[in-house]
Amino acid sequence: MAQASERRRNLQLQRIEHALKRLERGEFGACIECGEWIAKGRLELDPTALKCIECAE
Ligand SMILES: [Zn+2]
């Protein structure tokens, strides 16, 4: 149990670091799949989202 939650925490940290790197490169908010901008509402819900709603489905 403790291991699983730690893994989840690490994964979340990685996602945040990744989002920060994308922010530095000016790529933040662009879908990694199709390159379209991810909807603002989706990013507000999950700032670490890498794909737009269509590609995430
Ligand atoms: Zn997309």
N, CA, C, O and the ligand as a Tripos MOL2 file, in Angstrom:
@<TRIPOS>MOLECULE
protein
  229   227    58     0     0
PROTEIN
NO_CHARGES

@<TRIPOS>ATOM
      1 N           0.8360   -1.2090    0.0000 N.3       1 MET1
      2 CA          0.0000    0.0000    0.0000 C.3       1 MET1
      3 C           0.8680    1.2560    0.0000 C.2       1 MET1
      4 O           0.6990    2.1480   -0.8310 O.2       1 MET1
      5 N           1.8050    1.3050    0.9560 N.am      2 ALA2
      6 CA          2.6700    2.4850    1.0420 C.3       2 ALA2
      7 C           3.5020    2.6230   -0.2270 C.2       2 ALA2
      8 O           3.7390    3.7280   -0.7140 O.2       2 ALA2
      9 N           3.9410    1.4830   -0.7540 N.am      3 GLN3
     10 CA          4.7530    1.5230   -1.9760 C.3       3 GLN3
     11 C           3.9470    2.0490   -3.1510 C.2       3 GLN3
     12 O           4.4400    2.8400   -3.9560 O.2       3 GLN3
     13 N           2.7170    1.6060   -3.2390 N.am      4 ALA4
     14 CA          1.8770    2.0210   -4.3640 C.3       4 ALA4
     15 C           1.6270    3.5190   -4.3240 C.2       4 ALA4
     16 O           1.6640    4.1820   -5.3610 O.2       4 ALA4
     17 N           1.3740    4.0560   -3.1460 N.am      5 SER5
     18 CA          1.0860    5.4930   -3.0730 C.3       5 SER5
     19 C           2.3540    6.2930   -3.3240 C.2       5 SER5
     20 O           2.2970    7.4000   -3.8600 O.2       5 SER5
     21 N           3.5020    5.7390   -2.9380 N.am      6 GLU6
     22 CA          4.7560    6.4450   -3.2170 C.3       6 GLU6
     23 C           5.0340    6.4750   -4.7160 C.2       6 GLU6
     24 O           5.5230    7.4700   -5.2510 O.2       6 GLU6
     25 N           4.7140    5.3660   -5.3850 N.am      7 ARG7
     26 CA          4.9170    5.3070   -6.8250 C.3       7 ARG7
     27 C           4.0240    6.3290   -7.5170 C.2       7 ARG7
     28 O           4.4260    6.9950   -8.4710 O.2       7 ARG7
     29 N           2.7840    6.4320   -6.9980 N.am      8 ARG8
     30 CA          1.8460    7.3820   -7.5760 C.3       8 ARG8
     31 C           2.3620    8.8130   -7.3960 C.2       8 ARG8
     32 O           2.2440    9.6500   -8.2920 O.2       8 ARG8
     33 N           2.9320    9.0700   -6.2260 N.am      9 ARG9
     34 CA          3.4570   10.4020   -5.9290 C.3       9 ARG9
     35 C           4.6300   10.7140   -6.8620 C.2       9 ARG9
     36 O           4.7220   11.8160   -7.4020 O.2       9 ARG9
     37 N           5.5110    9.7520   -7.0460 N.am     10 ASN10
     38 CA          6.6470    9.9530   -7.9450 C.3      10 ASN10
     39 C           6.1830   10.2320   -9.3590 C.2      10 ASN10
     40 O           6.7300   11.0930  -10.0470 O.2      10 ASN10
     41 N           5.1700    9.4990   -9.7850 N.am     11 LEU11
     42 CA          4.6350    9.6660  -11.1320 C.3      11 LEU11
     43 C           4.0790   11.0730  -11.2870 C.2      11 LEU11
     44 O           4.2890   11.7230  -12.3110 O.2      11 LEU11
     45 N           3.3690   11.5390  -10.2670 N.am     12 GLN12
     46 CA          2.7870   12.8770  -10.3170 C.3      12 GLN12
     47 C           3.9050   13.9240  -10.3610 C.2      12 GLN12
     48 O           3.8050   14.9160  -11.0830 O.2      12 GLN12
     49 N           4.9640   13.6970   -9.5880 N.am     13 LEU13
     50 CA          6.1100   14.6200   -9.5930 C.3      13 LEU13
     51 C           6.7420   14.6850  -10.9740 C.2      13 LEU13
     52 O           7.0970   15.7600  -11.4560 O.2      13 LEU13
     53 N           6.8800   13.5200  -11.6080 N.am     14 GLN14
     54 CA          7.4560   13.4700  -12.9510 C.3      14 GLN14
     55 C           6.6020   14.2560  -13.9270 C.2      14 GLN14
     56 O           7.1190   14.9780  -14.7800 O.2      14 GLN14
     57 N           5.2850   14.1110  -13.7960 N.am     15 ARG15
     58 CA          4.3770   14.8170  -14.6950 C.3      15 ARG15
     59 C           4.5050   16.3250  -14.5070 C.2      15 ARG15
     60 O           4.4720   17.0840  -15.4760 O.2      15 ARG15
     61 N           4.6520   16.7520  -13.2570 N.am     16 ILE16
     62 CA          4.7800   18.1770  -12.9840 C.3      16 ILE16
     63 C           6.0980   18.7040  -13.5310 C.2      16 ILE16
     64 O           6.1400   19.7750  -14.1360 O.2      16 ILE16
     65 N           7.1850   17.9460  -13.3170 N.am     17 GLU17
     66 CA          8.4850   18.3620  -13.8590 C.3      17 GLU17
     67 C           8.4270   18.4650  -15.3700 C.2      17 GLU17
     68 O           8.9600   19.3990  -15.9680 O.2      17 GLU17
     69 N           7.7730   17.4930  -15.9710 N.am     18 HIS18
     70 CA          7.6200   17.4770  -17.4250 C.3      18 HIS18
     71 C           6.8480   18.7160  -17.8810 C.2      18 HIS18
     72 O           7.2190   19.3660  -18.8590 O.2      18 HIS18
     73 N           5.7750   19.0300  -17.1640 N.am     19 ALA19
     74 CA          4.9600   20.2020  -17.5230 C.3      19 ALA19
     75 C           5.7910   21.4780  -17.4010 C.2      19 ALA19
     76 O           5.6620   22.3820  -18.2260 O.2      19 ALA19
     77 N           6.6420   21.5560  -16.3750 N.am     20 LEU20
     78 CA          7.4840   22.7520  -16.1880 C.3      20 LEU20
     79 C           8.4890   22.8840  -17.3230 C.2      20 LEU20
     80 O           8.7550   23.9890  -17.7960 O.2      20 LEU20
     81 N           9.0490   21.7530  -17.7620 N.am     21 LYS21
     82 CA         10.0100   21.7940  -18.8670 C.3      21 LYS21
     83 C           9.3290   22.2740  -20.1330 C.2      21 LYS21
     84 O           9.8900   23.0600  -20.8960 O.2      21 LYS21
     85 N           8.1130   21.7920  -20.3490 N.am     22 ARG22
     86 CA          7.3650   22.2190  -21.5310 C.3      22 ARG22
     87 C           7.0520   23.7140  -21.4510 C.2      22 ARG22
     88 O           7.0610   24.4230  -22.4570 O.2      22 ARG22
     89 N           6.7780   24.1660  -20.2470 N.am     23 LEU23
     90 CA          6.4970   25.5840  -20.0260 C.3      23 LEU23
     91 C           7.7190   26.4220  -20.4240 C.2      23 LEU23
     92 O           7.5860   27.4580  -21.0740 O.2      23 LEU23
     93 N           8.9260   25.9520  -20.0200 N.am     24 GLU24
     94 CA         10.1720   26.6620  -20.3480 C.3      24 GLU24
     95 C          10.3790   26.7210  -21.8580 C.2      24 GLU24
     96 O          10.8660   27.7200  -22.3880 O.2      24 GLU24
     97 N          10.0100   25.6560  -22.5380 N.am     25 ARG25
     98 CA         10.2240   25.6020  -23.9910 C.3      25 ARG25
     99 C           9.0920   26.2520  -24.7710 C.2      25 ARG25
    100 O           9.1380   26.3350  -25.9990 O.2      25 ARG25
    101 N           8.0750   26.7130  -24.0470 N.am     26 GLY26
    102 CA          6.9490   27.3410  -24.7180 C.3      26 GLY26
    103 C           6.0120   26.3480  -25.3680 C.2      26 GLY26
    104 O           5.1930   26.7070  -26.2140 O.2      26 GLY26
    105 N           6.1430   25.0680  -24.9570 N.am     27 GLU27
    106 CA          5.2890   24.0350  -25.5440 C.3      27 GLU27
    107 C           4.1190   23.6940  -24.6370 C.2      27 GLU27
    108 O           3.2570   22.8900  -24.9900 O.2      27 GLU27
    109 N           4.1000   24.3060  -23.4790 N.am     28 PHE28
    110 CA          3.0650   23.9520  -22.5140 C.3      28 PHE28
    111 C           1.6840   24.2360  -23.0810 C.2      28 PHE28
    112 O           1.4310   25.3110  -23.6260 O.2      28 PHE28
    113 N           0.8030   23.2710  -22.9480 N.am     29 GLY29
    114 CA         -0.5700   23.4590  -23.4060 C.3      29 GLY29
    115 C          -0.8160   22.9150  -24.8020 C.2      29 GLY29
    116 O          -1.9520   22.8870  -25.2760 O.2      29 GLY29
    117 N           0.2780   22.4730  -25.4740 N.am     30 ALA30
    118 CA          0.1010   21.8780  -26.8010 C.3      30 ALA30
    119 C           0.0340   20.3570  -26.6560 C.2      30 ALA30
    120 O           0.8070   19.7570  -25.9080 O.2      30 ALA30
    121 N          -0.8940   19.7530  -27.3760 N.am     31 CYS31
    122 CA         -1.0620   18.2950  -27.3250 C.3      31 CYS31
    123 C           0.1740   17.6120  -27.9110 C.2      31 CYS31
    124 O           0.6330   17.9800  -28.9920 O.2      31 CYS31
    125 N           0.7200   16.6080  -27.1930 N.am     32 ILE32
    126 CA          1.9130   15.9210  -27.6980 C.3      32 ILE32
    127 C           1.5640   14.9980  -28.8540 C.2      32 ILE32
    128 O           2.4450   14.5340  -29.5780 O.2      32 ILE32
    129 N           0.2780   14.7350  -29.0230 N.am     33 GLU33
    130 CA         -0.1450   13.7980  -30.0620 C.3      33 GLU33
    131 C          -0.3970   14.5200  -31.3960 C.2      33 GLU33
    132 O           0.1440   14.1280  -32.4300 O.2      33 GLU33
    133 N          -1.2170   15.5710  -31.3660 N.am     34 CYS34
    134 CA         -1.6060   16.2390  -32.6140 C.3      34 CYS34
    135 C          -1.0850   17.6750  -32.7100 C.2      34 CYS34
    136 O          -1.1820   18.2920  -33.7710 O.2      34 CYS34
    137 N          -0.5270   18.2220  -31.6060 N.am     35 GLY35
    138 CA          0.0290   19.5660  -31.6540 C.3      35 GLY35
    139 C          -1.0000   20.6810  -31.4850 C.2      35 GLY35
    140 O          -0.6500   21.8610  -31.4430 O.2      35 GLY35
    141 N          -2.2620   20.2960  -31.3890 N.am     36 GLU36
    142 CA         -3.2980   21.3030  -31.1620 C.3      36 GLU36
    143 C          -3.2220   21.7780  -29.7180 C.2      36 GLU36
    144 O          -2.7210   21.0650  -28.8480 O.2      36 GLU36
    145 N          -3.7200   22.9820  -29.4670 N.am     37 TRP37
    146 CA         -3.7190   23.4760  -28.0890 C.3      37 TRP37
    147 C          -4.7620   22.7370  -27.2680 C.2      37 TRP37
    148 O          -5.8880   22.5130  -27.7130 O.2      37 TRP37
    149 N          -4.3690   22.3720  -26.0830 N.am     38 ILE38
    150 CA         -5.2890   21.6930  -25.1730 C.3      38 ILE38
    151 C          -6.2580   22.7360  -24.6050 C.2      38 ILE38
    152 O          -5.8520   23.8430  -24.2510 O.2      38 ILE38
    153 N          -7.5390   22.3740  -24.5220 N.am     39 ALA39
    154 CA         -8.5590   23.3080  -24.0340 C.3      39 ALA39
    155 C          -8.1780   23.8370  -22.6530 C.2      39 ALA39
    156 O          -7.6910   23.0970  -21.7980 O.2      39 ALA39
    157 N          -8.4100   25.1310  -22.4580 N.am     40 LYS40
    158 CA         -8.0310   25.7850  -21.2100 C.3      40 LYS40
    159 C          -8.6910   25.1090  -19.9970 C.2      40 LYS40
    160 O          -8.0580   24.9100  -18.9600 O.2      40 LYS40
    161 N          -9.9560   24.7660  -20.1510 N.am     41 GLY41
    162 CA        -10.6710   24.1310  -19.0540 C.3      41 GLY41
    163 C         -10.0300   22.8140  -18.6320 C.2      41 GLY41
    164 O         -10.0050   22.4600  -17.4530 O.2      41 GLY41
    165 N          -9.5090   22.0920  -19.6390 N.am     42 ARG42
    166 CA         -8.8550   20.8130  -19.3540 C.3      42 ARG42
    167 C          -7.5490   21.0420  -18.5950 C.2      42 ARG42
    168 O          -7.2240   20.2960  -17.6700 O.2      42 ARG42
    169 N          -6.8070   22.0690  -18.9860 N.am     43 LEU43
    170 CA         -5.5450   22.3650  -18.3060 C.3      43 LEU43
    171 C          -5.7800   22.8770  -16.8910 C.2      43 LEU43
    172 O          -4.9780   22.6500  -15.9850 O.2      43 LEU43
    173 N          -6.9080   23.5760  -16.7230 N.am     44 GLU44
    174 CA         -7.2120   24.0560  -15.3750 C.3      44 GLU44
    175 C          -7.5310   22.8790  -14.4650 C.2      44 GLU44
    176 O          -7.2150   22.8800  -13.2750 O.2      44 GLU44
    177 N          -8.1640   21.8800  -15.0560 N.am     45 LEU45
    178 CA         -8.5230   20.6730  -14.3100 C.3      45 LEU45
    179 C          -7.2730   19.8520  -13.9900 C.2      45 LEU45
    180 O          -7.1140   19.3510  -12.8770 O.2      45 LEU45
    181 N          -6.3780   19.7210  -14.9960 N.am     46 ASP46
    182 CA         -5.1520   18.9540  -14.8180 C.3      46 ASP46
    183 C          -4.0250   19.6520  -15.5870 C.2      46 ASP46
    184 O          -3.8420   19.4180  -16.7820 O.2      46 ASP46
    185 N          -3.2710   20.5120  -14.8900 N.am     47 PRO47
    186 CA         -2.2110   21.2920  -15.5550 C.3      47 PRO47
    187 C          -1.1260   20.4130  -16.1780 C.2      47 PRO47
    188 O          -0.3280   20.8890  -16.9850 O.2      47 PRO47
    189 N          -1.0970   19.1290  -15.8020 N.am     48 THR48
    190 CA         -0.0550   18.2600  -16.3430 C.3      48 THR48
    191 C          -0.5500   17.4420  -17.5340 C.2      48 THR48
    192 O           0.1650   16.5680  -18.0250 O.2      48 THR48
    193 N          -1.7660   17.7160  -18.0000 N.am     49 ALA49
    194 CA         -2.3090   16.9850  -19.1460 C.3      49 ALA49
    195 C          -1.4210   17.1910  -20.3690 C.2      49 ALA49
    196 O          -1.0380   18.3180  -20.6840 O.2      49 ALA49
    197 N          -1.0950   16.0930  -21.0570 N.am     50 LEU50
    198 CA         -0.1940   16.1770  -22.2080 C.3      50 LEU50
    199 C          -0.9320   16.0870  -23.5350 C.2      50 LEU50
    200 O          -0.3950   16.4480  -24.5830 O.2      50 LEU50
    201 N          -2.1600   15.6050  -23.4820 N.am     51 LYS51
    202 CA         -2.9060   15.4110  -24.7240 C.3      51 LYS51
    203 C          -4.2390   16.1420  -24.6610 C.2      51 LYS51
    204 O          -4.8020   16.3290  -23.5820 O.2      51 LYS51
    205 N          -4.7420   16.5560  -25.8240 N.am     52 CYS52
    206 CA         -6.0540   17.1680  -25.8770 C.3      52 CYS52
    207 C          -7.1160   16.0990  -25.5950 C.2      52 CYS52
    208 O          -6.8260   14.9030  -25.5680 O.2      52 CYS52
    209 N          -8.3060   16.5460  -25.3940 N.am     53 ILE53
    210 CA         -9.3760   15.6140  -25.0250 C.3      53 ILE53
    211 C          -9.5360   14.5360  -26.0940 C.2      53 ILE53
    212 O          -9.6960   13.3590  -25.7700 O.2      53 ILE53
    213 N          -9.4950   14.9310  -27.3540 N.am     54 GLU54
    214 CA         -9.6990   13.9600  -28.4300 C.3      54 GLU54
    215 C          -8.6190   12.8910  -28.4470 C.2      54 GLU54
    216 O          -8.9250   11.7130  -28.6310 O.2      54 GLU54
    217 N          -7.3600   13.2760  -28.2580 N.am     55 CYS55
    218 CA         -6.2680   12.3040  -28.2850 C.3      55 CYS55
    219 C          -6.1970   11.4720  -27.0020 C.2      55 CYS55
    220 O          -5.7050   10.3440  -27.0150 O.2      55 CYS55
    221 N          -6.6800   12.0220  -25.9200 N.am     56 ALA56
    222 CA         -6.6260   11.3040  -24.6460 C.3      56 ALA56
    223 C          -7.6540   10.1850  -24.5840 C.2      56 ALA56
    224 O          -7.5230    9.2520  -23.7920 O.2      56 ALA56
    225 N          -8.6840   10.2870  -25.4300 N.am     57 GLU57
    226 CA         -9.7420    9.2880  -25.3660 C.3      57 GLU57
    227 C          -9.3470    7.9670  -26.0030 C.2      57 GLU57
    228 O         -10.1440    7.0290  -26.0220 O.2      57 GLU57
    229 ZN         -4.4590   16.0150  -29.6200 Zn       58 ZN58
@<TRIPOS>BOND
     1     1     2 1
     2     2     3 1
     3     3     4 2
     4     3     5 am
     5     5     6 1
     6     6     7 1
     7     7     8 2
     8     7     9 am
     9     9    10 1
    10    10    11 1
    11    11    12 2
    12    11    13 am
    13    13    14 1
    14    14    15 1
    15    15    16 2
    16    15    17 am
    17    17    18 1
    18    18    19 1
    19    19    20 2
    20    19    21 am
    21    21    22 1
    22    22    23 1
    23    23    24 2
    24    23    25 am
    25    25    26 1
    26    26    27 1
    27    27    28 2
    28    27    29 am
    29    29    30 1
    30    30    31 1
    31    31    32 2
    32    31    33 am
    33    33    34 1
    34    34    35 1
    35    35    36 2
    36    35    37 am
    37    37    38 1
    38    38    39 1
    39    39    40 2
    40    39    41 am
    41    41    42 1
    42    42    43 1
    43    43    44 2
    44    43    45 am
    45    45    46 1
    46    46    47 1
    47    47    48 2
    48    47    49 am
    49    49    50 1
    50    50    51 1
    51    51    52 2
    52    51    53 am
    53    53    54 1
    54    54    55 1
    55    55    56 2
    56    55    57 am
    57    57    58 1
    58    58    59 1
    59    59    60 2
    60    59    61 am
    61    61    62 1
    62    62    63 1
    63    63    64 2
    64    63    65 am
    65    65    66 1
    66    66    67 1
    67    67    68 2
    68    67    69 am
    69    69    70 1
    70    70    71 1
    71    71    72 2
    72    71    73 am
    73    73    74 1
    74    74    75 1
    75    75    76 2
    76    75    77 am
    77    77    78 1
    78    78    79 1
    79    79    80 2
    80    79    81 am
    81    81    82 1
    82    82    83 1
    83    83    84 2
    84    83    85 am
    85    85    86 1
    86    86    87 1
    87    87    88 2
    88    87    89 am
    89    89    90 1
    90    90    91 1
    91    91    92 2
    92    91    93 am
    93    93    94 1
    94    94    95 1
    95    95    96 2
    96    95    97 am
    97    97    98 1
    98    98    99 1
    99    99   100 2
   100    99   101 am
   101   101   102 1
   102   102   103 1
   103   103   104 2
   104   103   105 am
   105   105   106 1
   106   106   107 1
   107   107   108 2
   108   107   109 am
   109   109   110 1
   110   110   111 1
   111   111   112 2
   112   111   113 am
   113   113   114 1
   114   114   115 1
   115   115   116 2
   116   115   117 am
   117   117   118 1
   118   118   119 1
   119   119   120 2
   120   119   121 am
   121   121   122 1
   122   122   123 1
   123   123   124 2
   124   123   125 am
   125   125   126 1
   126   126   127 1
   127   127   128 2
   128   127   129 am
   129   129   130 1
   130   130   131 1
   131   131   132 2
   132   131   133 am
   133   133   134 1
   134   134   135 1
   135   135   136 2
   136   135   137 am
   137   137   138 1
   138   138   139 1
   139   139   140 2
   140   139   141 am
   141   141   142 1
   142   142   143 1
   143   143   144 2
   144   143   145 am
   145   145   146 1
   146   146   147 1
   147   147   148 2
   148   147   149 am
   149   149   150 1
   150   150   151 1
   151   151   152 2
   152   151   153 am
   153   153   154 1
   154   154   155 1
   155   155   156 2
   156   155   157 am
   157   157   158 1
   158   158   159 1
   159   159   160 2
   160   159   161 am
   161   161   162 1
   162   162   163 1
   163   163   164 2
   164   163   165 am
   165   165   166 1
   166   166   167 1
   167   167   168 2
   168   167   169 am
   169   169   170 1
   170   170   171 1
   171   171   172 2
   172   171   173 am
   173   173   174 1
   174   174   175 1
   175   175   176 2
   176   175   177 am
   177   177   178 1
   178   178   179 1
   179   179   180 2
   180   179   181 am
   181   181   182 1
   182   182   183 1
   183   183   184 2
   184   183   185 am
   185   185   186 1
   186   186   187 1
   187   187   188 2
   188   187   189 am
   189   189   190 1
   190   190   191 1
   191   191   192 2
   192   191   193 am
   193   193   194 1
   194   194   195 1
   195   195   196 2
   196   195   197 am
   197   197   198 1
   198   198   199 1
   199   199   200 2
   200   199   201 am
   201   201   202 1
   202   202   203 1
   203   203   204 2
   204   203   205 am
   205   205   206 1
   206   206   207 1
   207   207   208 2
   208   207   209 am
   209   209   210 1
   210   210   211 1
   211   211   212 2
   212   211   213 am
   213   213   214 1
   214   214   215 1
   215   215   216 2
   216   215   217 am
   217   217   218 1
   218   218   219 1
   219   219   220 2
   220   219   221 am
   221   221   222 1
   222   222   223 1
   223   223   224 2
   224   223   225 am
   225   225   226 1
   226   226   227 1
   227   227   228 2
@<TRIPOS>SUBSTRUCTURE
     1 MET1         2 RESIDUE 1 A MET
     2 ALA2         6 RESIDUE 1 A ALA
     3 GLN3        10 RESIDUE 1 A GLN
     4 ALA4        14 RESIDUE 1 A ALA
     5 SER5        18 RESIDUE 1 A SER
     6 GLU6        22 RESIDUE 1 A GLU
     7 ARG7        26 RESIDUE 1 A ARG
     8 ARG8        30 RESIDUE 1 A ARG
     9 ARG9        34 RESIDUE 1 A ARG
    10 ASN10       38 RESIDUE 1 A ASN
    11 LEU11       42 RESIDUE 1 A LEU
    12 GLN12       46 RESIDUE 1 A GLN
    13 LEU13       50 RESIDUE 1 A LEU
    14 GLN14       54 RESIDUE 1 A GLN
    15 ARG15       58 RESIDUE 1 A ARG
    16 ILE16       62 RESIDUE 1 A ILE
    17 GLU17       66 RESIDUE 1 A GLU
    18 HIS18       70 RESIDUE 1 A HIS
    19 ALA19       74 RESIDUE 1 A ALA
    20 LEU20       78 RESIDUE 1 A LEU
    21 LYS21       82 RESIDUE 1 A LYS
    22 ARG22       86 RESIDUE 1 A ARG
    23 LEU23       90 RESIDUE 1 A LEU
    24 GLU24       94 RESIDUE 1 A GLU
    25 ARG25       98 RESIDUE 1 A ARG
    26 GLY26      102 RESIDUE 1 A GLY
    27 GLU27      106 RESIDUE 1 A GLU
    28 PHE28      110 RESIDUE 1 A PHE
    29 GLY29      114 RESIDUE 1 A GLY
    30 ALA30      118 RESIDUE 1 A ALA
    31 CYS31      122 RESIDUE 1 A CYS
    32 ILE32      126 RESIDUE 1 A ILE
    33 GLU33      130 RESIDUE 1 A GLU
    34 CYS34      134 RESIDUE 1 A CYS
    35 GLY35      138 RESIDUE 1 A GLY
    36 GLU36      142 RESIDUE 1 A GLU
    37 TRP37      146 RESIDUE 1 A TRP
    38 ILE38      150 RESIDUE 1 A ILE
    39 ALA39      154 RESIDUE 1 A ALA
    40 LYS40      158 RESIDUE 1 A LYS
    41 GLY41      162 RESIDUE 1 A GLY
    42 ARG42      166 RESIDUE 1 A ARG
    43 LEU43      170 RESIDUE 1 A LEU
    44 GLU44      174 RESIDUE 1 A GLU
    45 LEU45      178 RESIDUE 1 A LEU
    46 ASP46      182 RESIDUE 1 A ASP
    47 PRO47      186 RESIDUE 1 A PRO
    48 THR48      190 RESIDUE 1 A THR
    49 ALA49      194 RESIDUE 1 A ALA
    50 LEU50      198 RESIDUE 1 A LEU
    51 LYS51      202 RESIDUE 1 A LYS
    52 CYS52      206 RESIDUE 1 A CYS
    53 ILE53      210 RESIDUE 1 A ILE
    54 GLU54      214 RESIDUE 1 A GLU
    55 CYS55      218 RESIDUE 1 A CYS
    56 ALA56      222 RESIDUE 1 A ALA
    57 GLU57      226 RESIDUE 1 A GLU
    58 ZN58       229 GROUP 0 **** ****
